[in-house]
């Protein structure tokens, strides 16, 4: 997953210019999280990363960069992060393409009733004999 969000040249730069550690941070207590960050200058966060609260940031004065390998940083960055001037990087640009593609797939699946048809078949029903209205995204405005 690292290479999906961070090209090798970017990881190389982070390793060369910052105290870079690669650890899991899921399900840590605040105290464990503080020990995990320690004196690091850069943290690459992801879903499940504990929040960077003012308590955490006070105990980790060397932190300069939070590189969030996911979309919104709301779940990991408190206002204190921005007040302290810590640089925050997000993978929104990369993630947006995959999210848009998934939404398009869900829209088409929903319009065609594929989930209902699947559930009917799984439960042993036969394919419905009645014709279901065909819906499409052609000439539709979505946003």
N, C-alpha and C positions, 0 to 999 in steps of 0.2 A: 504494500500500500504506500510505502514511503516514496517509491519512484513514481507513483501515479501523480502525487502532488508536488514533489520536489525533484526536479531533474538533478542528475548526479553533479553537475557543475555547481548548482546552488547548495547541495549538501556539502560539497567540498569546501566551498567558501565559508559556510557556517562552521565546519569543523576547524578550518584554519584560523578563523577570526574570533571565535567564541568558545567558551567552555561548553562543549557539546557532549551531552550524554543521551543515550538512547534507552529509555526505561519505560515501563508501563506505569500509568498513573491511575488506573481505574480502581475504585473502591478504597481509596486511601483516606485515612483520617486527616484532619488539618495538620496535625503534628507530623505525620508521615509525609504528607505533601511538602511541608516546609523542609524536612530533612532531604527529601528527594531532589528538590530544587537546589537547596544548599546555596553555594556561591556562584551558581551558573549565571551566565550572561544571556543565554537564549534558551527558550523552552518551545518545543514543538508540541502543540496540544492537539487534541482530537476529541471526538465524542466521548463522554465519560470522564474527561479531565476535570479535576476539582476546580472550583472557582478561585480566581486570583483576587482574594479579598484584601482589604487594607491590612489585616493581621498578617496574612501570608506575605504581602509585599514588604511590610516593615521588617520581616525576618529574612528577606532575601534582597538586600540592597543593591546587589550587582546586576539584577535582571534588567536587561535593556531591550530585548526583543521577545515577543510572543508570536510565534508563527503558527496560526491555527489551521490545521489541515482538514478543514471542514468549512461549512458555510458561515452562518451567523456566529459572531463572537459573544452574543448576549449571555450565553450559558456559562462562559468561562471568564469573561472580563467584567469586573466591576468598574464603577466610575473612577475608582482609585487608580486603576491602570492608566487611564488617560490623563488624570490629574498629575500623575508622576512623570508623564511624558514618555512612557514606555512605548516603543514602536510595536504596532500590531499589524500583522500580515494575515490575510485570510485567503482561502482557496475558492472564494465565491466565483471568480471568473471561470475556473476549471469546472467547478461543480454545476454551474448554471446550465451548461450544455447537456449534462446527463439528466438533470432535473427536468429540463424542457423536453427532452426525448421521452422520459418516463411519463410525463404529463400527457404528451401527445398519444402515447400508447394507451394510457388509462382512458382518455377521452374516447378514442375509437372503440375500445373494448366496452365501455359503458354505453355508447350510442348503439352498438350492435347487439347488446344484451348478452354478451358472451359469458359473463359470470352466471347469470340465471340459466342459460342453456347448459353450461357445464354442471351446475348443481343438479339440474334435472336429470342429466345423463348419469351422474355419479349415484344418485338415489335410485336408479333403476328405471326411471321413466324413459319413454321413447322420445325421439325427437318430436317436437310439437307439430301437429298436422296443420294447425291454423297458421296462416302467414302473419309474421310479425312485421310491423311497419319498419321499413328500412330507413335509417337515419344516417346522415353523412356530414362531414365537415366541409364539403365542397361549398364554396361561396359563403361560408359562415364567418362571422367575425368573432374572434375569441381573444381573450386577454386577461 
